[in-house]
């Protein structure tokens, strides 16, 4: 359920795709049954397209990756966590506009 510039993240690839990645990675913690997550999807995909090469974008399905959700204290979804060089830089809970996503990475 991700666009071509959005990486599906799991427990198997989270370390290599996020924690060991150079630069910024925006991670969207979501679930298929979550209405606000569905609202956010086109915004995330447009953001990923616009910032390709600057910010890597990935999605974690919290239903399939409960350990990752717990590790990053995801209590509500959608939760967006911005990493830089493997460290948490910022986080936002709830639906964001594209402008709010742009502010999150600045």
Residue frames as qw, qx, qy, qz and C-alpha x, y, z in Angstrom:
[[0.000, 0.885, 0.465, 0.000, 0.00, 0.00, 0.00],
 [0.329, -0.702, 0.121, 0.620, 2.85, 2.38, -0.75],
 [0.522, 0.834, -0.057, -0.166, 3.75, 4.50, -3.75],
 [0.858, 0.380, -0.157, 0.307, 6.91, 3.94, -5.74],
 [0.287, 0.601, -0.397, 0.631, 8.95, 6.37, -3.60],
 [0.584, -0.532, 0.331, -0.516, 7.64, 4.98, -0.29],
 [0.372, 0.280, -0.880, 0.097, 9.39, 1.97, 1.23],
 [0.817, -0.413, -0.244, -0.318, 7.41, -0.68, 3.10],
 [0.073, 0.565, -0.695, 0.440, 9.28, -1.09, 6.40],
 [0.884, -0.302, -0.312, -0.173, 9.30, -4.21, 8.58],
 [0.685, -0.668, 0.287, 0.048, 11.30, -5.60, 11.45],
 [0.879, 0.087, 0.281, 0.376, 13.56, -7.22, 8.83],
 [0.543, 0.487, 0.170, 0.663, 14.56, -4.06, 6.98],
 [0.231, -0.954, -0.182, -0.066, 14.02, -1.24, 9.53],
 [0.620, -0.604, 0.192, 0.462, 17.63, -1.25, 10.72],
 [0.548, 0.034, 0.465, 0.695, 19.15, -1.09, 7.23],
 [0.182, 0.656, 0.502, 0.534, 16.54, 1.28, 5.73],
 [0.256, -0.908, -0.182, -0.278, 16.20, 3.69, 8.68],
 [0.643, -0.741, 0.095, 0.170, 18.73, 3.30, 11.48],
 [0.673, -0.243, 0.382, 0.585, 21.75, 2.77, 9.21],
 [0.449, 0.722, 0.378, 0.367, 20.60, 5.19, 6.52],
 [0.353, -0.154, -0.033, 0.922, 22.51, 8.40, 5.93],
 [0.140, -0.215, -0.261, -0.931, 20.42, 11.54, 5.94],
 [0.440, 0.004, 0.402, -0.803, 16.77, 11.93, 6.78],
 [0.224, -0.182, -0.919, -0.269, 14.10, 9.24, 6.82],
 [0.488, -0.123, 0.190, -0.843, 10.44, 9.97, 7.50],
 [0.148, -0.087, -0.985, -0.005, 8.61, 6.94, 8.91],
 [0.560, -0.194, -0.095, -0.800, 4.81, 6.72, 8.88],
 [0.067, 0.040, 0.957, -0.279, 3.42, 4.29, 11.47],
 [0.543, 0.059, -0.182, -0.818, -0.06, 3.30, 10.22],
 [0.375, 0.084, 0.912, -0.144, -2.66, 0.50, 10.04],
 [0.013, -0.202, -0.750, -0.629, -5.02, -0.56, 7.24],
 [0.192, -0.651, -0.734, -0.022, -8.16, 0.01, 9.37],
 [0.271, -0.533, -0.245, 0.763, -7.13, 3.56, 10.38],
 [0.329, 0.840, 0.423, 0.079, -9.23, 6.26, 8.68],
 [0.079, -0.951, 0.166, 0.248, -6.81, 9.14, 9.34],
 [0.523, -0.363, 0.638, 0.433, -3.97, 6.95, 8.02],
 [0.516, 0.471, 0.642, 0.315, -5.87, 6.53, 4.75],
 [0.137, 0.973, 0.173, -0.061, -6.35, 10.33, 4.59],
 [0.320, -0.804, 0.381, 0.325, -2.62, 10.81, 5.08],
 [0.778, 0.042, 0.537, 0.322, -1.54, 8.28, 2.41],
 [0.552, 0.713, 0.260, 0.344, -1.82, 10.57, -0.67],
 [0.118, -0.975, 0.175, -0.070, -0.06, 13.37, 1.24],
 [0.665, -0.507, 0.503, 0.219, 2.78, 11.01, 2.21],
 [0.753, 0.283, 0.479, 0.351, 3.09, 9.75, -1.38],
 [0.332, 0.900, 0.110, 0.259, 3.16, 13.29, -2.83],
 [0.357, -0.877, 0.319, 0.029, 5.73, 14.32, -0.20],
 [0.772, -0.238, 0.516, 0.284, 7.87, 11.27, -1.07],
 [0.649, 0.568, 0.352, 0.363, 7.75, 12.17, -4.76],
 [0.108, 0.970, -0.004, 0.216, 8.57, 15.85, -4.15],
 [0.343, -0.825, 0.444, -0.073, 11.44, 15.14, -1.74],
 [0.979, 0.122, 0.056, 0.154, 12.93, 12.11, -3.52],
 [0.657, 0.444, -0.212, 0.571, 16.69, 12.24, -3.02],
 [0.052, -0.601, 0.321, -0.730, 16.37, 14.57, 0.00],
 [0.506, -0.252, 0.592, -0.574, 14.20, 12.60, 2.43],
 [0.279, -0.005, -0.940, -0.195, 13.59, 8.87, 2.29],
 [0.598, -0.172, 0.175, -0.763, 10.00, 7.92, 3.19],
 [0.297, 0.028, -0.954, -0.031, 8.84, 4.63, 4.66],
 [0.661, -0.335, -0.055, -0.669, 5.70, 3.12, 6.18],
 [0.074, 0.137, -0.941, 0.302, 5.39, 0.69, 9.09],
 [0.641, -0.346, -0.459, -0.508, 2.14, -1.28, 9.37],
 [0.259, -0.463, 0.619, -0.579, 1.73, -1.43, 13.17],
 [0.905, -0.069, 0.118, -0.403, -0.53, -4.50, 12.90],
 [0.927, 0.279, -0.216, 0.126, 2.25, -6.52, 11.28],
 [0.548, 0.366, -0.403, 0.635, 5.10, -4.88, 13.22],
 [0.546, -0.782, -0.249, -0.165, 3.91, -4.52, 16.81],
 [0.759, -0.343, -0.099, 0.545, 7.47, -4.72, 18.15],
 [0.379, 0.274, 0.133, 0.874, 8.57, -1.68, 16.11],
 [0.261, -0.721, -0.292, -0.571, 5.51, 0.28, 17.19],
 [0.710, -0.665, -0.211, 0.096, 6.23, -0.54, 20.84],
 [0.710, -0.098, -0.025, 0.696, 9.95, 0.25, 20.50],
 [0.205, 0.260, 0.136, 0.934, 9.14, 3.74, 19.19],
 [0.036, 0.351, 0.604, -0.714, 6.29, 4.35, 21.67],
 [0.246, -0.132, -0.490, -0.826, 3.61, 4.61, 18.99],
 [0.168, 0.258, 0.781, -0.543, 0.40, 4.91, 20.99],
 [0.486, 0.664, 0.339, -0.456, -1.78, 6.61, 18.35],
 [0.434, 0.040, 0.630, 0.643, -1.72, 6.39, 14.59],
 [0.782, 0.456, -0.137, 0.401, -0.81, 7.86, 12.28],
 [0.489, -0.793, 0.161, 0.324, 2.48, 8.74, 13.92],
 [0.655, 0.692, -0.133, 0.273, 5.26, 10.25, 11.82],
 [0.659, -0.648, 0.181, 0.337, 8.82, 9.96, 13.09],
 [0.505, 0.825, -0.225, 0.111, 11.67, 11.79, 11.39],
 [0.842, -0.362, 0.167, 0.364, 15.10, 10.19, 11.71],
 [0.370, 0.875, -0.309, 0.036, 18.41, 11.74, 10.74],
 [0.358, 0.525, -0.746, 0.197, 21.43, 9.46, 10.50],
 [0.556, -0.133, -0.815, 0.091, 19.55, 6.87, 12.57],
 [0.145, -0.205, -0.599, 0.760, 18.57, 9.23, 15.41],
 [0.014, 0.759, 0.648, 0.054, 15.04, 10.53, 16.09],
 [0.231, 0.145, 0.044, 0.961, 14.90, 14.19, 15.13],
 [0.375, -0.001, 0.104, -0.921, 11.17, 14.91, 15.37],
 [0.005, 0.276, 0.959, 0.067, 7.75, 13.26, 15.66],
 [0.389, 0.005, -0.049, -0.920, 4.17, 14.20, 14.89],
 [0.190, 0.249, 0.936, -0.161, 0.93, 12.40, 15.79],
 [0.400, 0.644, 0.463, -0.460, -2.18, 12.70, 13.63],
 [0.602, 0.614, 0.407, 0.307, -2.97, 13.80, 10.13],
 [0.296, -0.569, 0.146, 0.753, -0.60, 16.37, 8.69],
 [0.551, 0.811, 0.080, -0.182, -0.89, 18.58, 5.67],
 [0.800, 0.386, -0.018, 0.458, 1.94, 18.64, 3.16],
 [0.085, 0.816, -0.204, 0.535, 2.99, 21.99, 4.62],
 [0.675, -0.644, 0.278, -0.229, 3.15, 20.48, 8.12],
 [0.958, 0.005, 0.130, 0.256, 5.31, 17.65, 6.77],
 [0.541, 0.635, -0.095, 0.543, 7.62, 20.19, 5.17],
 [0.257, -0.809, 0.262, -0.460, 7.86, 22.06, 8.50],
 [0.908, -0.389, 0.153, -0.042, 8.59, 18.78, 10.29],
 [0.889, 0.149, 0.066, 0.429, 11.72, 18.22, 8.20],
 [0.304, 0.778, -0.099, 0.541, 13.05, 21.80, 8.50]]
